[in-house]
Amino acid sequence: MKRTPSYYLQLGFTLLICAFMLVPVLMSVTAGVTENYFKGISSGLTLRWVQEVLSIYSDTLWLTLKLALATLAVNLLVGVPAAYVLARSKSRWARLFEEILVLPVAIPGLAIALALIIAYGGVQDLRTSWLFILIGHVIYTLPFMVRAVVAVLHSIDFRQLEEGASSLGAGFLRRFFDVIVPNCRGGIVSGALMTLTLSVGEFNLTWMLHTPLTKTLPVGLADAYASMRLEISSAYTLIFLVMLLPLLLATQWNGHRRKAQARPAVQTPAPVAKGVTS
Amino acid sequence: MKYTLSGRWLRGEQSARLLLLLLPVLIISAAFFLLPLARLLVISFEGDQWGANYWQALTEARYLSSLIDTLLLSVSVTLVTLAISVVCGLFLARNEFAGKSLLVSLLTFPLAFPGVVIGFLVIMLGGRQGLSAELGLMLDGTRWTFAYSIAGLFVGYVYFSIPRVLLTVIAAAEKLDYQLEEAARSFGASRYRIFRDVILTGLKPALLASGAICFATSMGAFGTAFALATDINVLPMTIYTEFTLGANIAMAAALSILLGLITWLVLFLARMLSGADASPAA
């Protein structure tokens, strides 16, 4: 294709937008390792702020990890079987239930959190426990897991695979774990990555559901932004980005891998978190 | 023979076992989503008169202006994001050059950033010690700040909407039928007509779907406004203040129901209109 002026105009615009996405992140990262941000980078590089964040906020890191893994465990345990049932059943009830199941994605997290507090806020043991946040995260991420797996199941003829296995004498559990699960591994991986990414960054629900003793990383970030000096806020953001990075890389890798091996019949949604997040 | 036997057997086992597999999700959904939502709905009608909270939300100036401001902000964020994404998305889908996949990665990696972090990034750009303040000091000696006004929210919302919308537009643009454009060109259609009637029409389902998600996300976004601590009362902030400071739980519930209805309805309509699946999970 010939490189016309219009080509360079569009390239320039795209690069400009890219700079808009990138520059604030780079500024934040540098601020997090700069001795004194107001004097600039000439004041020297340091890991002092990162250490300080780790000493003040390390419990938020652990809780965030714990929550993300627990959310993932619940989603795998209950979401994958549910997806199988929903993909298999043709009844109107199954369709209705599927709609209800994905509803939390269409409703702002704040409203869901408010509903949870109104319903269960009075139960002190639950209200002050990290399990209260876990409930919120599961409600919010479960639709992504179920949809990712249902999409894969719809794209393969799993009934035939299953009948084949059954005719060879495989019992139900055997069929589920040896036929269904391996065949929708791609969807499970997408759903799992989405679950982890969403849970680690969840703020809308978590801010409402947390207590002073159950602060997650994004909650701690909001805290730091409001009360700490810029370098500490930046260092904290840096730690968050470092935590998110493996998930982002894995998501991209998973996307490429699945695009590359995409058999014509297998079309699954790109593993991107297109939810009503933030 | 064996095949048909097993087929019948498969049908026979169905109901009970399938229900058992679905049961945990049924319980979780009912107990922690449907029941709380029902309670929220009931509480939103509590008060002196039936439905008084909703009447108040739609007539009293501070609630109404919060609702209208949020709607206007979300609509403009959606339009600007769509425009940016169509230009970048078409360009990226149609041209091959070195470093393209890196460029796409850089444009879309903030997808997973939560709203609070984006609020902080806006402060980095337009806050009191931000980039634009430095620039202003250099150029006319005053600190240019925009982070704490509605412009800051606008910039933040566009920032977090671009990755989502762009990915959808690129995917849709790659599937466009180039022959349609060739045909239009051979019939003498102008570049503008081709863009409007062929390209935009082809992208329409994707634009509707991703635009609806962008709008719904902006309506419900809370973290960015929270981090920027602006005096602009977007609806989620109003709900939050009613709940915490005002302890007016019934009002907060009514506003939440209104907000949820708006976002759900927009996503639902987009799904109907685009024919494609506009639900955010797809």
Interface residues (C-beta under 8 A of the other chain):
Chain A: M1 Y7 Q10 L11 F13 T14 L15 I17 C18 F20 M21 L22 V23 P24 V25 M27 S28 A31 Y37 F38 L77 V78 G79 P81 A82 Y84 V85 L86 R88 S89 F97 I100 L101 V102 L103 P104 V105 A106 I107 P108 G109 L110 A111 I112 L114 A115 L116 I118 A119 Y120 I135 V138 I139 L142 P143 F144 V146 R147 A151 E162 E163 S166 S167 F172 T197 L198 V200 G201 E202 F203 N204 W207 M208 P218 L221 A222 Y225 A226 L230 S233 T237 F240 L244 L247 L248 Q252 P269 A270 V272 A273 K274 G275 V276 T277 S278
Chain B: K2 Y3 S6 G7 W9 L10 E13 R17 L18 L19 L21 L22 P24 V25 L26 I28 S29 F32 F33 L34 L35 P36 L37 R39 L40 I43 I84 V87 C88 L90 F91 L92 N95 F97 L103 S105 L106 L107 T108 F109 P110 L111 A112 F113 P114 G115 V116 V117 I118 G119 F120 L121 V122 I123 M124 L125 Q129 L131 Y159 F160 I162 P163 R164 L167 T168 A171 S210 I213 A216 T217 M219 G220 A221 F222 G223 T224 F226 A227 A229 P236 I239 Y240 F243 I249 A252 A253 S256 I257 L259 G260 T263 W264 L267 F268 S279 P280 A281 A282
